[in-house]
Amino acid sequence: MNQKELQKILDLHKKWINGDTEGQKADLSGADLSNANLSNANLSNANLGCADLSNANLRCADLRNADKGLGVD
């Protein structure tokens, strides 16, 4: 996933958090986010299950209540 695609998801997620009907909860489950710039991103309540966040910049990112499950029962 490139930064432009990621930014679109983040923008829609921000709208969703703010109650905008045009918003959409971020589903980044299984996404390759390695080396992604997620600094200052609000990913609260997002689905990050099995996402690869290795070497991602998470400085000041809000990950409260994000689903970080491993997808293993």
Secondary structure, DSSP 4 states (H G I P E B T S, - for coil): --HHHHHHHHHHHHHHHTT-TT----B-TT-B-TT-B-TT-B-TT-B-TT-B-TT-B-TT-B-TT-B---S--
